[in-house]
């Protein structure tokens, strides 16, 4: 891992599902730590990005490659491995992520929107992490109220 990123500072999350935000024309990707409801990170994303994540969750094969399929294919052809993605920051309710690539023993970090990083990670079977700092800072009043009202029992792994 990069020197600025310690393993102990990261929490591995899995995509639990994508749901429609009833108040806006957006989607919410729900990241959770295993089956625990203790660590949950909702990230508001666009409708198209939500659809791309849903297709990746369902292993849907499309007639033509999506952008995330293209990126994965280019990386494979260049002998680059998508090692992991990390949700690295949250500022003004906007999340930031990084994609970690490795080629010939050299690791490179690429800035990304979380929705793109997540869609790519799902296609590449790469783990998804979030920093402890992001988990602490994501707890704004609106998010906490929203999380308290979210009924996760009815939110299945692939439910949309």
C-alpha positions in Angstrom: 0.0 0.0 0.0 1.1 3.5 -0.5 3.0 5.0 2.3 0.3 7.5 3.2 -2.3 4.7 3.4 -2.0 2.3 6.3 -4.0 -1.0 6.3 -5.3 -0.2 9.8 -6.8 3.0 8.5 -9.0 1.2 6.0 -12.3 -0.7 6.3 -13.3 -3.1 3.6 -16.8 -2.7 2.4 -19.0 -4.5 -0.1 -21.8 -3.2 -2.3 -25.0 -4.1 -0.5 -27.3 -2.7 -3.2 -28.4 0.3 -5.2 -31.6 2.1 -4.4 -33.5 5.0 -5.9 -33.5 8.2 -3.7 -37.3 8.9 -3.4 -36.6 12.7 -3.1 -34.3 13.2 -6.2 -33.6 11.7 -9.6 -30.5 9.9 -8.2 -29.4 6.5 -6.9 -27.8 5.6 -3.6 -25.1 2.9 -3.6 -25.1 1.3 -0.1 -21.7 0.0 1.0 -21.6 -2.1 4.1 -19.0 -4.0 6.1 -20.0 -7.6 5.6 -23.4 -8.4 7.1 -23.1 -5.8 9.8 -25.4 -2.8 10.0 -22.8 -1.0 12.2 -20.7 0.2 9.3 -22.7 1.5 6.4 -21.8 4.2 3.8 -24.5 5.5 1.5 -23.2 7.5 -1.5 -25.5 9.4 -3.7 -24.7 8.8 -7.4 -26.2 9.5 -10.8 -28.8 7.3 -12.4 -26.5 6.0 -15.1 -23.7 5.2 -12.6 -26.2 3.4 -10.5 -27.3 1.3 -13.5 -23.7 0.5 -14.3 -23.2 -0.8 -10.7 -26.5 -2.8 -10.8 -25.3 -4.5 -14.1 -22.0 -5.3 -12.5 -23.7 -6.7 -9.4 -25.9 -8.9 -11.6 -23.0 -10.0 -13.9 -25.1 -8.6 -16.8 -23.3 -9.0 -20.1 -24.2 -6.3 -22.5 -23.8 -6.4 -26.3 -21.3 -3.6 -26.2 -18.8 -2.7 -23.5 -19.6 0.0 -21.0 -16.9 2.5 -20.1 -16.0 0.5 -17.0 -15.6 -2.7 -19.1 -13.4 -0.7 -21.5 -11.2 0.5 -18.7 -10.9 -3.0 -17.3 -10.0 -4.4 -20.7 -7.4 -1.7 -21.4 -5.8 -2.4 -18.0 -5.7 -6.1 -18.7 -4.1 -5.6 -22.2 -1.5 -3.3 -20.7 -0.8 -5.9 -18.0 -2.1 -3.7 -15.2 -4.0 -5.2 -12.3 -6.7 -3.2 -10.6 -5.7 -3.9 -7.0 -8.3 -2.0 -5.0 -10.4 1.1 -4.8 -10.5 3.4 -1.8 -13.1 6.0 -0.8 -10.6 8.5 0.4 -12.3 11.8 1.3 -15.6 13.6 1.7 -15.8 17.3 1.3 -19.1 19.3 1.2 -21.1 16.1 0.9 -19.0 15.0 -2.2 -17.0 11.8 -1.9 -13.7 11.2 -3.6 -12.0 7.9 -4.4 -8.8 6.4 -5.8 -8.1 3.4 -8.0 -4.9 1.5 -7.3 -3.3 -0.1 -10.3 -0.2 -2.3 -10.3 2.0 -3.0 -13.3 5.4 -4.7 -13.1 5.7 -4.2 -9.4 4.9 -0.4 -9.6 1.7 0.8 -8.0 -0.1 3.9 -9.4 -3.0 5.8 -7.9 -5.7 7.4 -10.1 -8.3 9.9 -8.8 -11.9 8.8 -9.5 -15.5 9.4 -8.7 -16.6 6.8 -6.2 -19.3 5.5 -8.5 -16.8 4.9 -11.3 -14.3 3.3 -8.9 -17.0 1.0 -7.5 -18.3 0.0 -10.9 -14.7 -0.8 -12.0 -13.9 -2.7 -8.8 -17.0 -4.9 -9.3 -16.0 -5.8 -12.8 -12.4 -6.4 -11.9 -13.3 -8.3 -8.7 -11.2 -5.9 -6.7 -11.8 -5.0 -3.1 -13.5 -1.7 -2.1 -12.2 0.2 1.0 -13.0 3.3 2.9 -10.8 5.3 5.2 -11.7 5.5 8.9 -11.6 9.2 8.5 -14.3 9.2 5.9 -16.5 7.0 8.0 -16.1 9.4 10.9 -16.8 12.5 8.8 -19.7 11.1 6.8 -21.8 11.3 9.8 -23.4 14.6 9.1 -26.9 15.2 10.5 -28.8 14.5 7.3 -26.9 11.2 6.7 -27.4 10.0 10.2 -31.1 10.7 10.1 -31.4 9.0 6.7 -29.5 6.0 8.0 -31.7 5.7 11.0 -34.8 5.5 8.8 -33.3 3.0 6.3 -34.8 -0.4 6.6 -31.8 -2.6 5.6 -33.6 -5.9 6.3 -35.5 -5.4 3.0 -32.5 -4.3 1.1 -31.0 -7.4 -0.5 -27.6 -7.7 -2.0 -28.8 -7.3 -5.5 -32.1 -5.5 -4.9 -32.8 -2.3 -6.8 
